[in-house]
Amino acid sequence: MNSMDPGKSAVPEPGVAPQPPRKPKKPWVIVKELSKRAHWRLRKHFLALDEADRLLRFGTVLPDELIIKYVEGIDFARDTVFGVYDSRLRLVGVGHLAFAPREQLPVLSAATSKERIAEFGVSVSASARGKGVGSKLFERAAIRCRNADIDTLYMHCLSSNKVMMHIAKKAGMEIQRDYGEADAYLRLPPANPASVLQEAVDEQVASFDYVFKANARAAVKWLESLSGFNKRD
Ligand SMILES: CC(C)(COP(=O)(O)OP(=O)(O)OC[C@H]1O[C@@H](n2cnc3c(N)ncnc32)[C@H](O)[C@@H]1OP(=O)(O)O)[C@@H](O)C(=O)NCCC(=O)NCCS
């Protein structure tokens, strides 16, 4: 018996099957839909990705100029971009759900009868990985697709991308590998009142969270400016 924690015994009692070690609980991740106003923060997020991450995210090591072009070219009216902010309002996770007519993606045209298809790309800052941010962005994108009458969510990545492959398999995606690349598809059920409500609630929570963080940040800045002012006196 462990004298530090009498309630838990390291050695299982005779006749009791040993319990597998429990995974540490992941923090609550809040996903917010972004608008063009997040442009600078998006740029900062993508520019901070190193070469290996750029390769995994874009399929090629995009130089800074092309990253900036990519961010400037995001069509917020057509696509949906989701983000996860940290307490200092830095974007630590970004998911880009790009919508396109079915014909634009021949690999998918046989898989769906819907007019539009959706392709998802995601990146999480190195400091925020392993906390469920990528998975939560993916889940949120899947709900948006359902509610937008899209039945197939598509993702293209390198098959060497073990973390993304794990997330795709966990979500039940069908994966087709070819020459080091992988196409993953998730068949989605149609929207229902619960999926519509879930999305509305998620967005409300995310808006409160954003306003709270923005106010907290403004208050900190104000206090800092006061202390700087006092020091000058
Ligand atoms: C892929 C990426 C988005 C994942 O983000 P993340 O926030 O770390 O992901 P999560 O924390 O939600 O999930 C990570 C999962 O992978 C698992 N994992 C970690 N390393 C792994 C490995 N080497 N092999 C298999 N699974 C692994 C974790 O255990 C976790 O699984 P769990 O949820 O079942 O516990 C992030 O690593 C990233 O930005 N990579 C660079 C860009 C990229 O690859 N984008 C995807 C191409 S579209």
The ligand as an SDF file (V2000), in Angstrom:
LIG
                    3D

 48 50  0  0  0  0  0  0  0  0999 V2000
   -1.8940   17.5140  -36.7430 C   0  0  0  0  0  0  0  0  0  0  0  0
   -2.1350   18.5940  -35.6900 C   0  0  0  0  0  0  0  0  0  0  0  0
   -3.1480   19.5850  -36.2410 C   0  0  0  0  0  0  0  0  0  0  0  0
   -2.7170   17.9200  -34.4260 C   0  0  0  0  0  0  0  0  0  0  0  0
   -3.0510   18.8900  -33.4790 O   0  0  0  0  0  0  0  0  0  0  0  0
   -3.1590   18.5750  -31.9060 P   0  0  0  0  0  0  0  0  0  0  0  0
   -3.8680   19.7020  -31.2770 O   0  0  0  0  0  0  0  0  0  0  0  0
   -1.8270   18.2240  -31.3710 O   0  0  0  0  0  0  0  0  0  0  0  0
   -4.0820   17.2700  -31.9200 O   0  0  0  0  0  0  0  0  0  0  0  0
   -4.8830   16.6210  -30.6940 P   0  0  0  0  0  0  0  0  0  0  0  0
   -4.2300   17.0230  -29.4260 O   0  0  0  0  0  0  0  0  0  0  0  0
   -6.3150   16.9340  -30.8630 O   0  0  0  0  0  0  0  0  0  0  0  0
   -4.7430   15.0690  -30.9990 O   0  0  0  0  0  0  0  0  0  0  0  0
   -3.5090   14.4820  -31.1300 C   0  0  0  0  0  0  0  0  0  0  0  0
   -3.7300   12.9610  -31.0980 C   0  0  0  0  0  0  0  0  0  0  0  0
   -2.6460   12.3400  -31.7880 O   0  0  0  0  0  0  0  0  0  0  0  0
   -2.0420   11.3990  -30.9170 C   0  0  0  0  0  0  0  0  0  0  0  0
   -0.6380   11.3350  -31.2840 N   0  0  0  0  0  0  0  0  0  0  0  0
    0.3650   12.1630  -30.9120 C   0  0  0  0  0  0  0  0  0  0  0  0
    1.5170   11.7600  -31.4740 N   0  0  0  0  0  0  0  0  0  0  0  0
    1.2260   10.6590  -32.2080 C   0  0  0  0  0  0  0  0  0  0  0  0
    1.9960    9.7690  -33.0220 C   0  0  0  0  0  0  0  0  0  0  0  0
    3.2960    9.9570  -33.2010 N   0  0  0  0  0  0  0  0  0  0  0  0
    1.3590    8.7410  -33.6400 N   0  0  0  0  0  0  0  0  0  0  0  0
    0.0330    8.5510  -33.4880 C   0  0  0  0  0  0  0  0  0  0  0  0
   -0.7530    9.3500  -32.7110 N   0  0  0  0  0  0  0  0  0  0  0  0
   -0.1520   10.3820  -32.0880 C   0  0  0  0  0  0  0  0  0  0  0  0
   -2.2970   11.9410  -29.5160 C   0  0  0  0  0  0  0  0  0  0  0  0
   -2.1910   10.9350  -28.5560 O   0  0  0  0  0  0  0  0  0  0  0  0
   -3.7260   12.4330  -29.6740 C   0  0  0  0  0  0  0  0  0  0  0  0
   -4.6100   11.3430  -29.6420 O   0  0  0  0  0  0  0  0  0  0  0  0
   -5.8460   11.2310  -28.5940 P   0  0  0  0  0  0  0  0  0  0  0  0
   -6.7160   12.4180  -28.8460 O   0  0  0  0  0  0  0  0  0  0  0  0
   -6.5020    9.9520  -28.9720 O   0  0  0  0  0  0  0  0  0  0  0  0
   -5.2350   11.2660  -27.2320 O   0  0  0  0  0  0  0  0  0  0  0  0
   -0.7980   19.3170  -35.2830 C   0  0  0  0  0  0  0  0  0  0  0  0
    0.1300   18.3380  -34.8960 O   0  0  0  0  0  0  0  0  0  0  0  0
   -0.2120   20.1630  -36.4050 C   0  0  0  0  0  0  0  0  0  0  0  0
   -0.5440   21.3380  -36.5510 O   0  0  0  0  0  0  0  0  0  0  0  0
    0.6820   19.5740  -37.2390 N   0  0  0  0  0  0  0  0  0  0  0  0
    1.2960   20.3080  -38.3440 C   0  0  0  0  0  0  0  0  0  0  0  0
    0.2950   20.5920  -39.4700 C   0  0  0  0  0  0  0  0  0  0  0  0
   -0.4700   19.3530  -39.9020 C   0  0  0  0  0  0  0  0  0  0  0  0
    0.0370   18.2410  -39.8570 O   0  0  0  0  0  0  0  0  0  0  0  0
   -1.7220   19.5630  -40.3510 N   0  0  0  0  0  0  0  0  0  0  0  0
   -2.5590   18.4820  -40.8100 C   0  0  0  0  0  0  0  0  0  0  0  0
   -2.5860   18.4220  -42.3090 C   0  0  0  0  0  0  0  0  0  0  0  0
   -4.1120   19.0210  -42.9240 S   0  0  0  0  0  0  0  0  0  0  0  0
  1  2  1  0
  2  3  1  0
  2  4  1  0
  2 36  1  0
  4  5  1  0
  5  6  1  0
  6  7  2  0
  6  8  1  0
  6  9  1  0
  9 10  1  0
 10 11  2  0
 10 12  1  0
 10 13  1  0
 13 14  1  0
 14 15  1  0
 15 16  1  0
 15 30  1  0
 16 17  1  0
 17 18  1  0
 17 28  1  0
 18 19  1  0
 18 27  1  0
 19 20  2  0
 20 21  1  0
 21 22  1  0
 21 27  2  0
 22 23  1  0
 22 24  2  0
 24 25  1  0
 25 26  2  0
 26 27  1  0
 28 29  1  0
 28 30  1  0
 30 31  1  0
 31 32  1  0
 32 33  2  0
 32 34  1  0
 32 35  1  0
 36 37  1  0
 36 38  1  0
 38 39  2  0
 38 40  1  0
 40 41  1  0
 41 42  1  0
 42 43  1  0
 43 44  2  0
 43 45  1  0
 45 46  1  0
 46 47  1  0
 47 48  1  0
M  END
$$$$
